[in-house]
């Protein structure tokens, strides 16, 4: 088993989207029966390869996430499984839905992160993320994670930090191919672009009340 980077995985599997260090895909079947057939068939693949994805099914839409949980990242094992799933998708004629791949994190901004983090860890019964001291994650990987930021980092530096009316905002991850469209839609809907200093993969926006969101491109 060999580790692979997010960029390597995205390059080799352009039909999937790398989000938060995982391969993700959303496909649509013609009906519920075909969706269940797809689930049954990729279950056979998973058993044959002894590698099991996380997935969610809603009527005729299936969303799948693939990562090597035992090593906490992507490996060649994930690429092998995703490649086999691609073949199955083509055989069954399922429709890919990259626009459905969006993940979010709640961000709590504080001048004293260490003082508030234990409270949120306790109230949600979350656990510390492996290798990231600023992140708490759901033990079942269902609820969005909680990321903590020092107040001075909200706008990129100590000098230009502007305290928000509230200290909770969101991080939203979308495929790189869709991020410009999503950003413009937010602006057209009354939002403001606060910062594009890292305009290749990160933008900070706010609604009319000043509630903030960090929009991130993945892939």
C-alpha positions in Angstrom: 0.0 0.0 0.0 1.4 3.4 -1.1 0.2 6.8 0.1 -0.8 9.3 -2.6 -1.4 13.0 -2.4 -4.7 14.7 -3.1 -3.3 16.2 -6.3 -2.0 12.8 -7.5 -5.4 11.3 -6.8 -7.2 14.1 -8.6 -4.9 13.8 -11.6 -5.5 10.1 -12.0 -9.2 10.1 -11.3 -10.7 13.2 -13.0 -14.2 11.8 -12.7 -14.0 12.0 -8.9 -13.5 15.0 -6.7 -10.9 15.2 -3.9 -12.5 16.9 -1.0 -10.8 17.2 2.4 -8.4 14.5 1.6 -11.0 12.0 0.3 -12.2 10.8 -3.1 -15.9 11.7 -3.5 -18.4 11.1 -6.2 -22.2 11.5 -6.7 -24.2 9.5 -9.3 -27.8 9.3 -10.2 -29.6 6.2 -11.2 -32.8 6.1 -13.2 -34.8 5.0 -10.1 -34.5 3.5 -6.7 -34.3 -0.1 -7.9 -31.3 0.7 -10.1 -29.7 2.7 -7.2 -29.9 -0.4 -5.0 -28.5 -2.6 -7.8 -25.5 -0.2 -8.0 -25.1 -0.4 -4.2 -25.2 -4.2 -4.3 -22.7 -4.4 -7.1 -20.1 -2.0 -5.6 -20.6 -3.9 -2.3 -19.3 -7.0 -4.1 -16.3 -5.0 -5.3 -15.7 -3.7 -1.8 -15.7 -7.3 -0.4 -13.5 -8.6 -3.1 -10.9 -5.8 -2.5 -11.5 -5.8 1.3 -11.9 -2.0 1.0 -15.1 -0.4 2.1 -16.3 3.1 1.1 -18.7 5.4 3.0 -21.8 6.0 1.1 -25.2 7.7 1.3 -28.3 6.8 -0.8 -31.3 9.1 -1.3 -33.9 7.6 -3.6 -31.9 7.4 -6.9 -28.8 9.4 -5.9 -25.8 7.7 -4.3 -22.9 9.7 -2.9 -19.7 7.8 -2.0 -16.5 8.7 -0.2 -13.3 6.7 -0.4 -10.3 6.9 1.9 -8.0 4.5 3.7 -9.3 5.0 7.2 -6.6 2.8 8.7 -3.8 5.2 7.6 -5.8 8.4 7.7 -5.3 9.4 4.0 -5.4 8.4 0.4 -3.5 5.4 -0.9 -3.2 3.4 -4.1 -5.8 1.1 -2.6 -8.4 3.9 -2.9 -7.4 4.6 -6.6 -7.8 0.9 -7.4 -11.3 0.8 -5.8 -12.4 4.1 -7.4 -11.2 2.9 -10.8 -13.3 -0.3 -10.5 -16.4 1.8 -9.5 -15.8 4.0 -12.6 -16.2 0.8 -14.7 -19.4 -0.1 -12.9 -20.8 3.4 -13.4 -20.2 3.2 -17.1 -21.7 -0.3 -17.4 -24.9 0.8 -15.6 -25.2 4.1 -17.4 -25.4 6.2 -14.3 -25.2 10.0 -14.4 -22.3 11.7 -12.6 -23.2 14.8 -10.6 -20.1 16.7 -9.6 -22.2 19.7 -8.7 -23.5 17.7 -5.7 -20.1 17.4 -4.1 -20.0 20.0 -1.4 -18.7 19.7 2.1 -18.8 22.2 4.9 -17.2 22.8 8.3 -18.3 25.0 11.1 -15.6 27.5 12.1 -15.4 28.9 15.6 -13.2 32.0 15.9 -11.9 32.9 19.3 -9.2 34.9 21.0 -8.7 31.9 23.3 -9.3 28.7 21.3 -7.9 26.4 24.0 -10.5 27.8 26.5 -13.5 27.0 24.3 -12.5 23.8 22.4 -13.1 21.4 25.3 -16.7 22.7 25.6 -17.5 21.9 22.0 -15.7 18.6 22.1 -17.9 17.6 25.1 -21.2 18.9 23.8 -20.9 17.1 20.5 -18.8 14.2 21.8 -16.4 14.8 19.0 -12.8 13.7 18.9 -9.6 15.5 17.9 -8.6 15.0 14.3 -5.5 13.1 13.7 -2.7 15.4 12.8 -4.7 18.6 13.1 -4.9 20.2 16.6 -7.4 22.8 15.3 -10.1 20.4 14.2 -12.7 18.3 16.0 -14.5 15.6 14.0 -17.6 13.5 14.5 -16.8 9.9 15.6 -19.2 8.6 13.0 -18.1 11.0 10.3 -21.6 12.2 9.7 -21.8 15.7 11.2 -19.6 18.5 9.8 -16.3 19.0 11.6 -15.6 22.0 13.8 -12.5 24.0 13.0 -11.1 26.6 15.4 -9.3 29.8 14.4 -7.6 32.4 16.5 -9.4 35.7 16.1 -6.4 37.5 14.5 -6.3 34.9 11.7 -9.8 35.5 10.4 -8.7 37.9 7.6 -5.2 36.6 7.1 -3.0 38.8 9.3 -2.9 40.5 12.6 -3.0 43.9 11.0 -6.1 43.6 8.8 -8.2 41.4 11.1 -11.7 42.7 11.5 -13.9 41.2 14.3 -17.2 39.9 12.9 -20.5 40.6 14.6 -20.5 36.9 15.5 -17.6 34.5 15.8 -19.0 31.5 14.0 -18.7 31.1 10.2 -18.5 28.3 7.7 -15.9 26.7 5.4 -17.5 25.4 2.2 -15.6 23.0 -0.1 -16.7 22.7 -3.7 -15.0 21.2 -6.8 -12.5 23.5 -8.4 -14.5 23.4 -11.7 -17.5 24.9 -10.0 -16.0 27.3 -7.5 -16.1 30.4 -9.7 -19.8 29.9 -10.5 -20.6 29.3 -6.8 -18.7 32.4 -5.8 -20.4 34.6 -8.3 -23.8 33.2 -7.4 -23.1 34.2 -3.8 -22.2 37.7 -4.8 -25.2 38.0 -7.1 -27.4 36.9 -4.2 -26.3 39.9 -2.1 -23.0 38.7 -0.7 -19.7 40.6 -0.5 -16.3 39.4 -1.4 -14.1 40.3 1.6 -10.8 38.7 0.5 -9.3 37.1 -2.5 -5.7 37.3 -1.4 -5.4 33.5 -2.0 -7.6 33.6 -5.1 -6.5 30.3 -6.5 -8.3 28.1 -3.9 -9.7 30.3 -1.1 -12.1 33.2 -0.9 -13.7 35.0 2.1 -17.3 36.2 1.6 -20.0 37.6 3.9 -23.8 38.1 3.7 -25.5 41.4 4.3 -25.3 40.9 8.1 -21.6 40.2 8.0 -21.8 36.4 8.6 -18.7 35.0 7.0 -17.9 32.0 4.8 -14.6 30.7 3.6 -15.1 29.2 0.1 -12.5 26.7 -0.8 -11.8 25.0 -4.2 -11.0 21.3 -4.1 -9.4 19.3 -6.9 
